[in-house]
């Protein structure tokens, strides 16, 4: 039967040819490659977004630290222990404000850290050694806002005995913001009130 022989011949031919199977295997490999690539790309993008977000937080925190700067407004004055016969400096007075376009600074004496250093003494002062008074424009809160000025009177430690021609430093550290350092030298002869600018 020629028809049966022809059908058997065609069936043998289909059994030996693998073109369809090879194409299917290639398609499966291609799909697997695309899936793995998309998962890898998603992971890379997600990591990049997380990294960029962390960088933004770091930059914002750094900007807060640098933008919250204080600066001296006017001169630094020293008051002696005795106005008529001075032997040592008893307190130092200065005025502070914020720099241009700075953020408000928490200026509560309870959170403000002021340290005093001279050639004999180095200590952090207690909040009771600070007298902070608002001068000029003030909205009544404990924040040092742009445009506001605070008068700070620092009572020096009793063991400092800051004498004539002596160098000292005051470091004012707010809770958030950069440190303000004031370094001055007392005059050759002490008086009741001395301008140290």
Secondary structure, DSSP 8 states (H G I E B T S, - for coil): -HHHHHHHHHHHHHHH--HHHHHHHHHHHHHHHHHHHHHHHHHHHHHHHHHHHHHHHHHHHHHHHHHT-EEE-S--EEEES-SSS--SEEEEEEEEEE-TT---EE--TTT-EEEEE-SS-EEE--GGGEEEEEESS--SSSEE-TT-EEEEEEE--TTT-B-TT-EEEEEEE-SSS--EEEEEE--SS--SEEE--
